[in-house]
Amino acid sequence: MFAHIFSSAGFGPVTAVGIAFMFIGCFMVLNRGLSFLPADGGRDVTGGKYSKGKPTGAGIIMILFFDVAVLLFSSISLELFIYIMLVTAEMVTGFWDDCSKTEWGRLKKGLFDLAISILFAITYLGFNPNTFQFAVSEYTVRIPVVIYGILIVILAWTSINVTNCADGVDGLTGCLSCVTFISIMALLRHYEIDPGFRSAVLFMIIGLLAYLWYNSSPSRLMMGDAGSRSIGLFLAIAIVKTHHPLLYLLLAIVIIIDGGLGLIKITLIKATHNSSFMSFLRTPVHDHCRKVFKWSDTQVVVRFTAVQALICLGVVCYIY
């Protein structure tokens, strides 16, 4: 019965074994990771003092298990293999930052993200046509390769950074990412994208669920930059792989608003040298909700996730 369910969804018994491997293995090693992961130094955000001293960088465990699960239990192609390596590279750079006694500067992080985003764009355009369809229509547009590549780089770089900025409340990034990945997996099935790639998205979801066991409020550990930055990159990869890249604006809208407004605010403050710009809004937005609206961490996670789930459900139902 279990094999039949997965077969009808485009998966086989091997994928079911991969799910068990991903969840059980990741769950057990994350539990042991409480003793060897680096300790968080505390973030300069509301509630940051409560994270100080907690194990962070759990993303290294989640992504390494993700790598092994994809390589062993999915139909691996050269394109997918390169994507997995890029996600791993983003994880490694994030983990270096998690382990660093002094936080990396925005420029250093940004340059690493840019390099990986460029490699992703080159890989995608090397294996796929330079066409895409608008988010909720079948209208196809062919874009010059260079311009399409630049747009993919912008999307990937943005996704990495807004996902990283949104990671400030126990369980928030994990829950929002799960909702988005589940929606993407449904669309990959609808658009008949490579089953091996759909399996990779599924394994990422399973890894996030294992992580959320320990990260639900009050958290015992955190994913750190090793997790949030690599998840952000894989979100971009999965969205672009549907050949409907504008769907990112809908399927990840809560992540975009939560983390993106902070990036816009910082950028404009630096550009205008006006420190009072957007002073009415604390960023990331989840900090505004906690400080101004007095929402608890649980309320932030549930309400943000509910909004994202409703939007994703509407998009998937409309497309189907």
C-alpha positions in Angstrom: 0.0 0.0 0.0 2.8 2.4 1.0 4.6 1.7 -2.3 1.4 2.1 -4.3 0.8 5.6 -2.7 4.3 6.8 -3.6 4.1 5.2 -7.1 0.9 7.1 -7.9 2.6 10.3 -6.9 5.6 9.6 -9.1 7.7 8.0 -6.4 8.7 4.4 -5.8 9.6 2.1 -2.8 13.2 3.4 -3.0 12.0 6.9 -2.2 10.1 5.6 0.8 13.3 4.0 2.1 15.0 7.4 1.5 12.3 9.2 3.5 12.9 6.8 6.4 16.7 7.2 6.1 16.4 11.0 5.9 14.1 11.5 8.9 15.5 8.9 11.3 19.1 9.6 10.5 18.7 13.4 10.6 16.6 13.2 13.7 19.2 11.1 15.6 22.2 13.0 14.5 20.5 16.4 15.3 19.9 15.1 18.8 23.6 14.3 19.2 24.5 17.6 17.5 23.3 19.3 20.7 26.7 18.5 22.2 29.1 19.3 19.3 27.5 22.1 17.3 28.9 25.7 17.9 27.1 27.9 20.3 25.2 30.9 19.1 26.7 34.3 20.1 23.3 36.0 20.3 21.7 38.1 17.6 21.1 41.8 17.6 17.4 41.4 17.3 14.4 41.2 19.6 14.8 38.0 21.6 18.3 37.5 20.4 19.5 37.1 24.0 17.4 34.0 24.4 19.3 32.3 21.5 22.7 33.0 23.0 24.6 29.8 23.9 22.2 27.5 22.1 23.7 25.1 19.5 23.6 26.6 16.1 24.7 25.5 12.6 22.4 22.5 12.6 22.0 23.1 8.9 25.2 21.2 8.3 23.6 18.0 9.6 20.4 18.5 7.7 22.1 19.4 4.4 24.6 16.5 4.6 21.8 14.0 5.1 20.0 15.7 2.3 23.0 15.2 0.0 23.3 11.5 0.9 19.6 10.9 0.5 19.5 12.5 -2.9 22.6 10.6 -4.1 21.4 7.2 -2.8 17.6 7.3 -3.2 16.8 9.5 -6.2 17.4 9.3 -9.9 20.4 11.6 -10.0 21.3 13.5 -13.1 24.4 15.7 -13.8 22.2 18.8 -13.5 20.8 17.7 -10.1 24.2 16.7 -8.9 25.6 20.2 -9.6 22.6 21.8 -7.8 23.3 19.6 -4.7 26.9 20.6 -4.7 26.0 24.3 -4.9 23.6 23.9 -2.0 26.3 22.2 -0.1 28.8 25.0 -0.9 26.3 27.5 0.4 25.9 25.4 3.6 29.7 25.3 4.1 30.1 29.1 3.8 27.2 29.5 6.2 28.7 27.1 8.7 32.0 28.9 8.6 30.1 32.0 9.6 28.3 30.1 12.3 31.6 28.9 13.7 33.3 32.3 13.4 33.9 34.2 16.6 33.2 37.4 14.7 30.2 37.6 12.3 31.1 37.9 8.7 30.4 41.2 7.1 27.5 41.7 4.6 30.0 42.2 1.7 31.8 39.0 2.3 28.5 37.0 2.5 27.1 38.8 -0.4 30.0 38.0 -2.7 29.9 34.3 -1.8 26.1 34.3 -2.5 26.7 36.0 -5.8 29.3 33.5 -6.9 27.1 30.6 -6.1 24.0 32.3 -7.7 26.0 32.8 -10.9 27.0 29.1 -11.0 23.4 28.1 -10.5 22.3 30.4 -13.4 25.0 29.0 -15.7 24.0 25.4 -14.8 20.3 25.9 -15.3 20.7 27.6 -18.7 23.1 24.8 -19.7 20.4 22.2 -19.2 17.2 24.1 -19.8 15.8 26.4 -22.5 15.8 30.2 -21.9 12.0 30.3 -21.8 9.7 30.7 -18.9 5.9 31.0 -18.3 4.1 33.6 -16.3 3.1 32.6 -12.8 -0.6 31.7 -13.3 -0.8 31.5 -17.1 0.5 29.3 -19.9 1.9 32.3 -21.8 5.5 31.5 -22.7 8.3 34.1 -23.1 11.7 33.5 -24.6 14.4 35.8 -23.0 17.9 36.4 -24.3 20.2 34.0 -22.4 22.3 36.7 -20.7 19.3 38.6 -19.5 17.6 35.4 -18.2 20.8 34.5 -16.5 21.0 37.9 -14.7 17.3 37.5 -13.6 18.1 34.0 -12.2 21.1 35.3 -10.3 18.9 38.1 -8.8 16.2 35.6 -7.8 18.7 33.2 -6.2 20.7 35.9 -4.4 17.4 37.4 -3.1 16.1 34.1 -2.0 19.3 33.2 0.0 19.2 36.5 1.8 15.5 36.9 2.6 15.4 33.4 3.9 18.4 34.1 6.1 16.8 37.3 7.4 13.5 35.6 8.2 15.3 33.1 10.4 14.8 34.8 13.7 11.9 33.0 15.4 11.9 29.4 16.6 10.3 27.3 13.9 9.5 30.1 11.5 11.8 29.5 8.6 11.4 25.7 8.9 7.6 26.0 8.7 7.4 28.6 6.0 10.0 26.7 3.9 8.0 23.4 4.3 4.8 25.0 3.0 6.6 26.5 0.0 8.5 23.2 -0.8 5.3 21.2 -0.6 3.6 23.5 -3.0 6.6 23.4 -5.4 6.6 19.6 -5.3 3.0 19.5 -6.3 3.7 21.9 -9.2 6.8 19.9 -10.3 4.4 16.9 -10.5 1.9 18.9 -12.5 4.5 20.1 -14.9 6.0 16.6 -15.2 9.5 17.7 -14.1 12.2 15.0 -13.6 11.1 12.6 -10.7 14.6 12.7 -9.4 14.3 16.4 -8.7 10.9 15.9 -7.1 12.5 13.4 -4.8 15.2 15.9 -3.8 12.5 18.4 -2.9 10.7 15.7 -0.8 13.9 14.9 1.0 14.5 18.6 1.9 11.0 18.7 3.4 11.7 15.6 5.5 14.9 17.1 6.7 13.1 20.3 7.8 10.5 18.2 9.7 13.3 16.4 11.6 14.9 19.8 12.4 11.5 21.3 13.5 11.3 18.6 16.2 14.2 20.4 18.0 13.5 23.9 16.8 9.9 24.3 17.8 9.5 27.0 20.5 11.3 27.0 22.8 14.1 25.7 20.6 16.9 23.4 21.6 19.0 24.2 18.5 19.0 26.4 15.5 19.9 25.9 11.8 22.1 29.0 11.6 23.4 30.4 8.3 24.4 26.8 7.4 20.7 26.0 7.1 18.9 29.2 6.2 21.2 30.2 3.3 21.3 26.8 1.7 17.5 26.4 2.1 17.1 29.8 0.4 19.3 28.7 -2.5 17.4 25.4 -2.9 14.1 27.3 -2.8 15.3 29.4 -5.8 16.5 26.3 -7.6 13.2 24.5 -7.1 11.1 27.5 -8.2 13.2 28.1 -11.3 13.1 24.4 -12.2 9.3 24.6 -12.6 10.0 27.0 -15.5 7.6 29.5 -13.8 10.1 31.6 -11.8 7.6 34.3 -11.0 5.8 31.8 -8.8 8.5 32.7 -6.2 6.7 35.9 -5.6 3.6 34.0 -4.5 4.8 30.7 -3.0 7.4 32.5 -0.8 5.6 35.8 -0.3 5.7 35.7 3.5 9.5 34.9 3.5 10.0 37.7 1.0 8.0 40.3 3.0 9.5 39.2 6.4 13.1 39.2 5.3 13.0 41.4 2.2 11.7 44.6 3.9 14.8 44.5 6.1 17.1 44.3 3.2 15.3 47.2 1.5 15.4 49.3 4.6 19.2 48.7 5.2 20.0 49.4 1.6 18.0 52.6 1.4 19.4 53.9 4.8 22.9 53.3 3.5 22.1 54.9 0.1 20.4 58.0 1.6 22.3 58.2 4.9 18.9 58.7 6.5 18.9 56.6 9.6 15.2 57.5 10.3 14.0 55.9 7.0 11.1 53.4 7.7 11.6 54.0 11.4 7.9 53.1 11.9 8.7 49.5 11.0 11.0 47.1 12.9 12.7 44.6 10.6 12.6 41.7 10.1 8.8 42.0 10.2 8.5 39.1 12.7 10.3 41.4 15.2 7.8 44.2 14.5 5.0 41.7 15.3 6.6 40.6 18.5 7.6 44.1 19.7 4.7 46.2 18.5 1.8 43.8 18.3 3.0 41.8 21.3 2.7 38.5 19.5 4.3 35.5 21.1 6.8 33.4 19.0 4.1 30.7 18.6 1.6 33.3 17.3 4.1 34.6 14.8 4.9 31.1 13.5 1.3 29.9 13.3 -0.1 33.2 11.8 2.7 33.6 9.2 2.5 30.0 8.2 -1.3 30.1 7.9 -1.0 33.1 5.6 1.6 31.4 3.5 -0.3 28.1 3.4 -3.5 29.9 2.2 -1.7 31.7 -0.6 0.1 28.5 -1.7 -3.1 26.5 -1.6 -4.8 29.1 -3.7 -2.0 29.1 -6.3 -1.7 25.3 -6.5 -5.5 24.9 -6.8 -5.7 27.6 -9.5 -2.9 26.0 -11.6 -4.3 22.5 -11.2 
